[in-house]
Amino acid sequence: MNSEGVEKQNMEADVNEAASKIQSSQGKDNSKKKIALLVQYVGTNYGGWQKQDNAPTVQGELEKALTRLCKEPIRLQGCSRTDAGVHARFHISHFVSTTTMPIDKIHIAMNTILPGDITVMDAKVVDMSFNARFDTIGKKYSYYIWNNTHKSAFLTPYSIQESRDLDLAAMREAATYLEGEHDFQGFMSQGSPVNSTIRELFEVKVHGEKGQMIRIDVKGNAFLYNMVRIIAGTLLYVGLGKINAKDIPEIILSGKRELAGKTLAAKGLFLEEVYYDNEIFNEWYNGEQNLVEYLGI
């Protein structure tokens, strides 16, 4: 047997052992329960969060792993349907199951089965009324721009590169005009019909210095299709002198997509935090740690 076959056989043995240990655990409550998952993933190889027929998805991989471990069909509801190529450091979903596996062992067993670019960080039993999608009161996204003339092999999958000098003071001024409740029709891509384009942004901040990693944080109650990537593109245009910071209020009022900046690539976008009235995984919040610190490079 070649090395690849041995590795596959060993992996299969590890999976079976993990599943066996879980199923033989002392838990005997087989009543229905709702379980919330905290998940991190690199979105590069996936067609987004939401399950679809023509591409691998994060939801699809998680459901396969859960169905195998719980020995019953599992369907997940996620807090956010991130697009293809978008990453998440803090994604919450829920499922209902009669599984008797110990909750504190779910993440260990799932990480034995899941691909290396999806990780379950934690799992908790929640009230049956909880809904990971509809109970959210806000989310925080970050967009990363590597403002340097030198390409980084480690940062390329998680950021865009802009080698030109950026006027960060102008970008920070422009960000203040985006905060508050506005009609963000001009900051939405077509393709996702909504009842209203009014959204409230609690905070829009530009972190970093010239020649380093620039992080644009956007925290709000809800977001339109590609809204954060368009906001990041608009702030980038301000930094390059293509848009005047003081024109941002007029651009918002116009509702015209063509007046805002371009939609930046998906790979620079991270879902960072998700908020609820009753926080579930608040001990995992670490929003002030930027990508370079997180990767340890």
KOLLO-971498 format. One record per residue (C-alpha): x, y, z; residue in one letter; residue number from 0. Coordinates in steps of 0.2 Angstrom, whole numbers, plus 5000, padded with zeros to 4 digits. Layout:
<sites>
<site x="X" y="Y" z="Z" resn="A" resi="NUM"/>
...
</sites>
This chain:
<sites>
<site x="5000" y="5000" z="5000" resn="M" resi="0"/>
<site x="5007" y="5017" z="4995" resn="N" resi="1"/>
<site x="5009" y="5032" z="5008" resn="S" resi="2"/>
<site x="4993" y="5040" z="5002" resn="E" resi="3"/>
<site x="4983" y="5024" z="5005" resn="G" resi="4"/>
<site x="4991" y="5022" z="5022" resn="V" resi="5"/>
<site x="4987" y="5040" z="5027" resn="E" resi="6"/>
<site x="4969" y="5038" z="5021" resn="K" resi="7"/>
<site x="4967" y="5021" z="5031" resn="Q" resi="8"/>
<site x="4974" y="5029" z="5047" resn="N" resi="9"/>
<site x="4963" y="5044" z="5045" resn="M" resi="10"/>
<site x="4948" y="5033" z="5043" resn="E" resi="11"/>
<site x="4953" y="5023" z="5058" resn="A" resi="12"/>
<site x="4954" y="5040" z="5068" resn="D" resi="13"/>
<site x="4937" y="5045" z="5063" resn="V" resi="14"/>
<site x="4929" y="5028" z="5067" resn="N" resi="15"/>
<site x="4938" y="5028" z="5084" resn="E" resi="16"/>
<site x="4931" y="5046" z="5088" resn="A" resi="17"/>
<site x="4914" y="5042" z="5083" resn="A" resi="18"/>
<site x="4914" y="5026" z="5093" resn="S" resi="19"/>
<site x="4920" y="5035" z="5109" resn="K" resi="20"/>
<site x="4906" y="5048" z="5107" resn="I" resi="21"/>
<site x="4892" y="5035" z="5104" resn="Q" resi="22"/>
<site x="4898" y="5025" z="5119" resn="S" resi="23"/>
<site x="4898" y="5040" z="5131" resn="S" resi="24"/>
<site x="4887" y="5040" z="5146" resn="Q" resi="25"/>
<site x="4875" y="5053" z="5139" resn="G" resi="26"/>
<site x="4857" y="5045" z="5138" resn="K" resi="27"/>
<site x="4846" y="5060" z="5134" resn="D" resi="28"/>
<site x="4840" y="5056" z="5117" resn="N" resi="29"/>
<site x="4826" y="5070" z="5117" resn="S" resi="30"/>
<site x="4827" y="5083" z="5104" resn="K" resi="31"/>
<site x="4839" y="5097" z="5108" resn="K" resi="32"/>
<site x="4846" y="5113" z="5099" resn="K" resi="33"/>
<site x="4864" y="5115" z="5098" resn="I" resi="34"/>
<site x="4874" y="5130" z="5092" resn="A" resi="35"/>
<site x="4891" y="5129" z="5084" resn="L" resi="36"/>
<site x="4905" y="5141" z="5083" resn="L" resi="37"/>
<site x="4915" y="5139" z="5067" resn="V" resi="38"/>
<site x="4930" y="5146" z="5058" resn="Q" resi="39"/>
<site x="4934" y="5143" z="5040" resn="Y" resi="40"/>
<site x="4945" y="5149" z="5025" resn="V" resi="41"/>
<site x="4932" y="5152" z="5011" resn="G" resi="42"/>
<site x="4945" y="5150" z="4997" resn="T" resi="43"/>
<site x="4939" y="5133" z="4991" resn="N" resi="44"/>
<site x="4921" y="5135" z="4994" resn="Y" resi="45"/>
<site x="4906" y="5142" z="4985" resn="G" resi="46"/>
<site x="4901" y="5151" z="5000" resn="G" resi="47"/>
<site x="4892" y="5146" z="5016" resn="W" resi="48"/>
<site x="4875" y="5140" z="5009" resn="Q" resi="49"/>
<site x="4873" y="5123" z="5003" resn="K" resi="50"/>
<site x="4872" y="5121" z="4984" resn="Q" resi="51"/>
<site x="4872" y="5107" z="4971" resn="D" resi="52"/>
<site x="4886" y="5114" z="4959" resn="N" resi="53"/>
<site x="4900" y="5118" z="4972" resn="A" resi="54"/>
<site x="4907" y="5112" z="4989" resn="P" resi="55"/>
<site x="4901" y="5123" z="5003" resn="T" resi="56"/>
<site x="4905" y="5126" z="5021" resn="V" resi="57"/>
<site x="4887" y="5121" z="5026" resn="Q" resi="58"/>
<site x="4888" y="5105" z="5016" resn="G" resi="59"/>
<site x="4904" y="5099" z="5024" resn="E" resi="60"/>
<site x="4898" y="5103" z="5041" resn="L" resi="61"/>
<site x="4881" y="5094" z="5038" resn="E" resi="62"/>
<site x="4890" y="5079" z="5031" resn="K" resi="63"/>
<site x="4901" y="5078" z="5047" resn="A" resi="64"/>
<site x="4887" y="5080" z="5059" resn="L" resi="65"/>
<site x="4876" y="5067" z="5050" resn="T" resi="66"/>
<site x="4889" y="5055" z="5051" resn="R" resi="67"/>
<site x="4892" y="5058" z="5070" resn="L" resi="68"/>
<site x="4874" y="5060" z="5075" resn="C" resi="69"/>
<site x="4868" y="5045" z="5064" resn="K" resi="70"/>
<site x="4853" y="5055" z="5058" resn="E" resi="71"/>
<site x="4851" y="5068" z="5045" resn="P" resi="72"/>
<site x="4856" y="5085" z="5051" resn="I" resi="73"/>
<site x="4852" y="5102" z="5043" resn="R" resi="74"/>
<site x="4861" y="5118" z="5049" resn="L" resi="75"/>
<site x="4854" y="5136" z="5050" resn="Q" resi="76"/>
<site x="4868" y="5149" z="5049" resn="G" resi="77"/>
<site x="4870" y="5166" z="5055" resn="C" resi="78"/>
<site x="4877" y="5173" z="5038" resn="S" resi="79"/>
<site x="4877" y="5166" z="5021" resn="R" resi="80"/>
<site x="4895" y="5172" z="5016" resn="T" resi="81"/>
<site x="4899" y="5172" z="4998" resn="D" resi="82"/>
<site x="4911" y="5162" z="4988" resn="A" resi="83"/>
<site x="4929" y="5165" z="4994" resn="G" resi="84"/>
<site x="4924" y="5175" z="5010" resn="V" resi="85"/>
<site x="4932" y="5169" z="5026" resn="H" resi="86"/>
<site x="4925" y="5168" z="5044" resn="A" resi="87"/>
<site x="4934" y="5169" z="5061" resn="R" resi="88"/>
<site x="4917" y="5169" z="5070" resn="F" resi="89"/>
<site x="4902" y="5160" z="5062" resn="H" resi="90"/>
<site x="4887" y="5153" z="5072" resn="I" resi="91"/>
<site x="4875" y="5140" z="5066" resn="S" resi="92"/>
<site x="4862" y="5129" z="5075" resn="H" resi="93"/>
<site x="4855" y="5112" z="5072" resn="F" resi="94"/>
<site x="4842" y="5101" z="5081" resn="V" resi="95"/>
<site x="4846" y="5083" z="5085" resn="S" resi="96"/>
<site x="4842" y="5068" z="5097" resn="T" resi="97"/>
<site x="4861" y="5064" z="5098" resn="T" resi="98"/>
<site x="4867" y="5058" z="5115" resn="T" resi="99"/>
<site x="4885" y="5063" z="5112" resn="M" resi="100"/>
<site x="4893" y="5074" z="5125" resn="P" resi="101"/>
<site x="4892" y="5092" z="5119" resn="I" resi="102"/>
<site x="4910" y="5096" z="5125" resn="D" resi="103"/>
<site x="4916" y="5082" z="5113" resn="K" resi="104"/>
<site x="4907" y="5088" z="5097" resn="I" resi="105"/>
<site x="4921" y="5100" z="5091" resn="H" resi="106"/>
<site x="4934" y="5086" z="5094" resn="I" resi="107"/>
<site x="4925" y="5073" z="5084" resn="A" resi="108"/>
<site x="4920" y="5085" z="5070" resn="M" resi="109"/>
<site x="4938" y="5092" z="5068" resn="N" resi="110"/>
<site x="4943" y="5074" z="5065" resn="T" resi="111"/>
<site x="4932" y="5072" z="5050" resn="I" resi="112"/>
<site x="4931" y="5090" z="5043" resn="L" resi="113"/>
<site x="4943" y="5097" z="5030" resn="P" resi="114"/>
<site x="4958" y="5107" z="5037" resn="G" resi="115"/>
<site x="4951" y="5123" z="5031" resn="D" resi="116"/>
<site x="4935" y="5122" z="5042" resn="I" resi="117"/>
<site x="4936" y="5121" z="5061" resn="T" resi="118"/>
<site x="4923" y="5119" z="5074" resn="V" resi="119"/>
<site x="4929" y="5130" z="5089" resn="M" resi="120"/>
<site x="4915" y="5126" z="5102" resn="D" resi="121"/>
<site x="4897" y="5119" z="5104" resn="A" resi="122"/>
<site x="4883" y="5123" z="5116" resn="K" resi="123"/>
<site x="4866" y="5118" z="5120" resn="V" resi="124"/>
<site x="4854" y="5133" z="5117" resn="V" resi="125"/>
<site x="4835" y="5136" z="5120" resn="D" resi="126"/>
<site x="4824" y="5128" z="5107" resn="M" resi="127"/>
<site x="4818" y="5146" z="5102" resn="S" resi="128"/>
<site x="4835" y="5151" z="5097" resn="F" resi="129"/>
<site x="4838" y="5155" z="5079" resn="N" resi="130"/>
<site x="4856" y="5158" z="5073" resn="A" resi="131"/>
<site x="4851" y="5169" z="5058" resn="R" resi="132"/>
<site x="4835" y="5178" z="5064" resn="F" resi="133"/>
<site x="4841" y="5182" z="5082" resn="D" resi="134"/>
<site x="4856" y="5192" z="5077" resn="T" resi="135"/>
<site x="4856" y="5210" z="5082" resn="I" resi="136"/>
<site x="4872" y="5214" z="5073" resn="G" resi="137"/>
<site x="4888" y="5208" z="5064" resn="K" resi="138"/>
<site x="4906" y="5214" z="5062" resn="K" resi="139"/>
<site x="4916" y="5212" z="5046" resn="Y" resi="140"/>
<site x="4934" y="5216" z="5042" resn="S" resi="141"/>
<site x="4942" y="5219" z="5026" resn="Y" resi="142"/>
<site x="4961" y="5218" z="5024" resn="Y" resi="143"/>
<site x="4972" y="5228" z="5012" resn="I" resi="144"/>
<site x="4991" y="5224" z="5012" resn="W" resi="145"/>
<site x="4998" y="5241" z="5008" resn="N" resi="146"/>
<site x="5015" y="5236" z="5003" resn="N" resi="147"/>
<site x="5026" y="5235" z="4987" resn="T" resi="148"/>
<site x="5032" y="5217" z="4992" resn="H" resi="149"/>
<site x="5020" y="5203" z="4989" resn="K" resi="150"/>
<site x="5017" y="5191" z="5004" resn="S" resi="151"/>
<site x="5014" y="5173" z="5001" resn="A" resi="152"/>
<site x="5006" y="5171" z="5018" resn="F" resi="153"/>
<site x="4994" y="5186" z="5016" resn="L" resi="154"/>
<site x="4989" y="5184" z="4998" resn="T" resi="155"/>
<site x="4975" y="5172" z="5002" resn="P" resi="156"/>
<site x="4967" y="5183" z="5015" resn="Y" resi="157"/>
<site x="4970" y="5201" z="5008" resn="S" resi="158"/>
<site x="4971" y="5212" z="4992" resn="I" resi="159"/>
<site x="4988" y="5221" z="4989" resn="Q" resi="160"/>
<site x="4988" y="5239" z="4986" resn="E" resi="161"/>
<site x="5006" y="5245" z="4983" resn="S" resi="162"/>
<site x="5002" y="5264" z="4981" resn="R" resi="163"/>
<site x="5002" y="5276" z="4995" resn="D" resi="164"/>
<site x="4986" y="5278" z="5004" resn="L" resi="165"/>
<site x="4979" y="5294" z="5012" resn="D" resi="166"/>
<site x="4974" y="5286" z="5028" resn="L" resi="167"/>
<site x="4968" y="5302" z="5036" resn="A" resi="168"/>
<site x="4956" y="5304" z="5022" resn="A" resi="169"/>
<site x="4950" y="5286" z="5023" resn="M" resi="170"/>
<site x="4946" y="5288" z="5041" resn="R" resi="171"/>
<site x="4937" y="5305" z="5038" resn="E" resi="172"/>
<site x="4926" y="5296" z="5025" resn="A" resi="173"/>
<site x="4923" y="5281" z="5036" resn="A" resi="174"/>
<site x="4914" y="5293" z="5049" resn="T" resi="175"/>
<site x="4901" y="5298" z="5036" resn="Y" resi="176"/>
<site x="4896" y="5280" z="5033" resn="L" resi="177"/>
<site x="4892" y="5278" z="5051" resn="E" resi="178"/>
<site x="4873" y="5279" z="5057" resn="G" resi="179"/>
<site x="4857" y="5275" z="5048" resn="E" resi="180"/>
<site x="4857" y="5277" z="5029" resn="H" resi="181"/>
<site x="4849" y="5271" z="5013" resn="D" resi="182"/>
<site x="4864" y="5261" z="5006" resn="F" resi="183"/>
<site x="4856" y="5257" z="4990" resn="Q" resi="184"/>
<site x="4872" y="5263" z="4981" resn="G" resi="185"/>
<site x="4882" y="5251" z="4991" resn="F" resi="186"/>
<site x="4874" y="5235" z="4985" resn="M" resi="187"/>
<site x="4877" y="5224" z="4971" resn="S" resi="188"/>
<site x="4862" y="5217" z="4961" resn="Q" resi="189"/>
<site x="4856" y="5200" z="4963" resn="G" resi="190"/>
<site x="4848" y="5199" z="4981" resn="S" resi="191"/>
<site x="4831" y="5207" z="4982" resn="P" resi="192"/>
<site x="4827" y="5215" z="4999" resn="V" resi="193"/>
<site x="4812" y="5224" z="5006" resn="N" resi="194"/>
<site x="4823" y="5239" z="5012" resn="S" resi="195"/>
<site x="4840" y="5245" z="5008" resn="T" resi="196"/>
<site x="4841" y="5255" z="5025" resn="I" resi="197"/>
<site x="4854" y="5249" z="5036" resn="R" resi="198"/>
<site x="4863" y="5256" z="5052" resn="E" resi="199"/>
<site x="4881" y="5255" z="5054" resn="L" resi="200"/>
<site x="4887" y="5257" z="5072" resn="F" resi="201"/>
<site x="4905" y="5259" z="5068" resn="E" resi="202"/>
<site x="4917" y="5260" z="5053" resn="V" resi="203"/>
<site x="4935" y="5261" z="5057" resn="K" resi="204"/>
<site x="4951" y="5261" z="5047" resn="V" resi="205"/>
<site x="4966" y="5253" z="5056" resn="H" resi="206"/>
<site x="4984" y="5252" z="5052" resn="G" resi="207"/>
<site x="4998" y="5263" z="5045" resn="E" resi="208"/>
<site x="5006" y="5266" z="5028" resn="K" resi="209"/>
<site x="5016" y="5251" z="5021" resn="G" resi="210"/>
<site x="5007" y="5239" z="5033" resn="Q" resi="211"/>
<site x="4991" y="5229" z="5034" resn="M" resi="212"/>
<site x="4976" y="5240" z="5033" resn="I" resi="213"/>
<site x="4960" y="5234" z="5042" resn="R" resi="214"/>
<site x="4943" y="5241" z="5038" resn="I" resi="215"/>
<site x="4931" y="5236" z="5052" resn="D" resi="216"/>
<site x="4912" y="5238" z="5048" resn="V" resi="217"/>
<site x="4900" y="5234" z="5062" resn="K" resi="218"/>
<site x="4881" y="5236" z="5059" resn="G" resi="219"/>
<site x="4864" y="5229" z="5062" resn="N" resi="220"/>
<site x="4863" y="5220" z="5045" resn="A" resi="221"/>
<site x="4871" y="5221" z="5028" resn="F" resi="222"/>
<site x="4866" y="5221" z="5009" resn="L" resi="223"/>
<site x="4873" y="5210" z="4996" resn="Y" resi="224"/>
<site x="4892" y="5215" z="4994" resn="N" resi="225"/>
<site x="4890" y="5230" z="5005" resn="M" resi="226"/>
<site x="4906" y="5228" z="5015" resn="V" resi="227"/>
<site x="4916" y="5225" z="5000" resn="R" resi="228"/>
<site x="4909" y="5240" z="4991" resn="I" resi="229"/>
<site x="4912" y="5251" z="5007" resn="I" resi="230"/>
<site x="4930" y="5245" z="5007" resn="A" resi="231"/>
<site x="4932" y="5249" z="4989" resn="G" resi="232"/>
<site x="4925" y="5266" z="4991" resn="T" resi="233"/>
<site x="4937" y="5269" z="5006" resn="L" resi="234"/>
<site x="4951" y="5263" z="4995" resn="L" resi="235"/>
<site x="4946" y="5275" z="4981" resn="Y" resi="236"/>
<site x="4947" y="5289" z="4994" resn="V" resi="237"/>
<site x="4964" y="5284" z="5000" resn="G" resi="238"/>
<site x="4970" y="5284" z="4982" resn="L" resi="239"/>
<site x="4962" y="5301" z="4979" resn="G" resi="240"/>
<site x="4949" y="5295" z="4966" resn="K" resi="241"/>
<site x="4935" y="5300" z="4978" resn="I" resi="242"/>
<site x="4934" y="5315" z="4990" resn="N" resi="243"/>
<site x="4930" y="5310" z="5008" resn="A" resi="244"/>
<site x="4918" y="5325" z="5009" resn="K" resi="245"/>
<site x="4908" y="5318" z="4994" resn="D" resi="246"/>
<site x="4903" y="5302" z="5004" resn="I" resi="247"/>
<site x="4887" y="5310" z="5011" resn="P" resi="248"/>
<site x="4881" y="5315" z="4993" resn="E" resi="249"/>
<site x="4886" y="5298" z="4986" resn="I" resi="250"/>
<site x="4875" y="5289" z="5000" resn="I" resi="251"/>
<site x="4860" y="5301" z="4996" resn="L" resi="252"/>
<site x="4862" y="5298" z="4977" resn="S" resi="253"/>
<site x="4859" y="5279" z="4979" resn="G" resi="254"/>
<site x="4869" y="5277" z="4963" resn="K" resi="255"/>
<site x="4880" y="5262" z="4963" resn="R" resi="256"/>
<site x="4892" y="5270" z="4950" resn="E" resi="257"/>
<site x="4897" y="5284" z="4961" resn="L" resi="258"/>
<site x="4904" y="5273" z="4975" resn="A" resi="259"/>
<site x="4920" y="5263" z="4974" resn="G" resi="260"/>
<site x="4923" y="5246" z="4966" resn="K" resi="261"/>
<site x="4918" y="5229" z="4974" resn="T" resi="262"/>
<site x="4934" y="5222" z="4981" resn="L" resi="263"/>
<site x="4939" y="5204" z="4980" resn="A" resi="264"/>
<site x="4930" y="5192" z="4991" resn="A" resi="265"/>
<site x="4947" y="5185" z="4998" resn="K" resi="266"/>
<site x="4950" y="5200" z="5009" resn="G" resi="267"/>
<site x="4934" y="5199" z="5018" resn="L" resi="268"/>
<site x="4931" y="5191" z="5035" resn="F" resi="269"/>
<site x="4916" y="5189" z="5046" resn="L" resi="270"/>
<site x="4923" y="5193" z="5063" resn="E" resi="271"/>
<site x="4909" y="5193" z="5076" resn="E" resi="272"/>
<site x="4891" y="5190" z="5077" resn="V" resi="273"/>
<site x="4880" y="5198" z="5091" resn="Y" resi="274"/>
<site x="4864" y="5192" z="5100" resn="Y" resi="275"/>
<site x="4854" y="5199" z="5115" resn="D" resi="276"/>
<site x="4860" y="5184" z="5125" resn="N" resi="277"/>
<site x="4878" y="5180" z="5119" resn="E" resi="278"/>
<site x="4883" y="5162" z="5117" resn="I" resi="279"/>
<site x="4901" y="5162" z="5113" resn="F" resi="280"/>
<site x="4906" y="5179" z="5120" resn="N" resi="281"/>
<site x="4922" y="5172" z="5128" resn="E" resi="282"/>
<site x="4929" y="5169" z="5110" resn="W" resi="283"/>
<site x="4928" y="5187" z="5105" resn="Y" resi="284"/>
<site x="4945" y="5195" z="5100" resn="N" resi="285"/>
<site x="4940" y="5208" z="5088" resn="G" resi="286"/>
<site x="4956" y="5219" z="5091" resn="E" resi="287"/>
<site x="4968" y="5206" z="5085" resn="Q" resi="288"/>
<site x="4972" y="5209" z="5066" resn="N" resi="289"/>
<site x="4976" y="5196" z="5053" resn="L" resi="290"/>
<site x="4995" y="5198" z="5054" resn="V" resi="291"/>
<site x="4994" y="5195" z="5073" resn="E" resi="292"/>
<site x="4982" y="5181" z="5071" resn="Y" resi="293"/>
<site x="4993" y="5172" z="5058" resn="L" resi="294"/>
<site x="5009" y="5176" z="5069" resn="G" resi="295"/>
<site x="5019" y="5183" z="5055" resn="I" resi="296"/>
</sites>
